[in-house]
Every structure is written in C-alpha cells, then in structure tokens.
Amino acid sequence: MYSTNTHSVADRIVSIHQPHVRPMVRGKLARKVEFGAKIHLSLVDRFSYLDTISWDAFHEGKAMMDYIEKFRLRFGHYPAEVLGDKAYCTRENRKTSNGLA
C-alpha cells in the first residue's frame, strides 16, 4: 500500500489466525464495518437448512427467489409464507412473489 499509494487491498488479510475473515462495509449507523460470514438459513419444522455462506458482501434480497426455488426443489412445493427483513422487500421480489401461491 505504501509503494502504490493506495488505501485498500482487494481480498486483504485482516487476521493471520483467520485469513478468510475480511471486513464488509455495511453502512449502518452503529457499525460501518462488520466481520464474519454472511449466511442465509431456511427454517422448516424446527430444522435449519444452510442455503448460502459467504465471506464476501452480497445483497440478500437479490437471491430471495433463488432461495424460494431451492425450497421447492427440496420439498416439492412452494412455502406457504416467506418471512424476511427489509433487505428482502425489494420491488422485484414483491412483484415476482405475487405469482407464487
């Protein structure tokens, strides 16, 4: 960084003990940067299914329909209801999910 006069390095190592852990800039008020994996779990009848684990930042809402399709392939039908936080409430997801039922 010194020789190139830059302030960031792609895929940087943050911890020698955990080189896979990298900071993710989140833009939240309390913490601008978070560390650790982002995961997506589907909870069905008290069982949890790990659909996604990533050490990179990604937008959960963009993959919602993929998660619903994974559910259909796993169980043979679409879920009766889908619960999620604001990240999943995109216009595209609301438009597409109206035709599922």
N, C-alpha and C positions, 0 to 999 in steps of 0.2 A: 504494500500500500504506500509505503514511503517513496519508493523509487518511481512509482507510476502516478503519484499524487492523487490517489483516489481515496474514497471514504467507505467503500463497500467491496465485498468479495462474494461472488456467487458461490453457493454451496460451501460457505465458510464453516470451519470447525469452531464451535463455541466451547466445547468441553473435551479435553483429552480423554476423559473417562467415558464419555458418551458422545462420540463424534457424529452420531446420527441425529442428535438433537440440535436444531437450529432455531433461531428466533423467527417468529412470524409477526409482522407488523399488523396489528388488528384495528388500530384507530379508535379504540374505546377510551372513554374518559378516564377510568380508573387506571388502566394499564395500556400503554400504547404498544407494548410488545409482550407476547406470550411465548412460552416454551413448551415443547412436548408434542405428542402426536394428536392429530385431529381424527376422530373416529365417527362412524355412523353405525348405530345399533338399531336393529329391529327387535322389538319386544312382542312376543306372541305366546300367550298362555304361560306366562312366567319364565319362558325361555328367551335368551337373547342371542341374536344372530349378528355377527360382525360383518357388515357389508363393505365397509371401507376403513382402512387405516392408512394415514399418510403423514409424513413428516414435513410435507410442503403445505403451504397455504392454499386453500381452494374454497370456493363458494358452495356451500352445501345445497342451496336452493337449485342450482343448475343441474344437480344429479337426482332430484326427487323422483322424477318419472322413471329413471333407471332403477331406483330402489323399489318402487311400486311394481315394476315389471319383474324384478328379482323375487318379490313376494309371490307374484302369480306363478312363476315358474317353480318355486319351492313348494307351494301349497295347492296349486291347481285353480285358484280363484283370486280375484282382487280383494284387498282388505275392505271390511265393512266401513271403516273410517281411518283417516290418517291424521295423526296429531303431530304438530311441529311448532317450532317457534317462528318468529318473524322472518328469519332467513329463508324459510320455505314458501312464504306467501308472496311469490312474485306474480306478476300479471300472467305470464306464460303458464305457470303451474296452475293457477286458478282456472284459466281458460281450458287447459287440457284436462284437468281432473273433473270438470263438469260432465264430460262424456264417459266417465268410467262407471259405473254403478249398474 
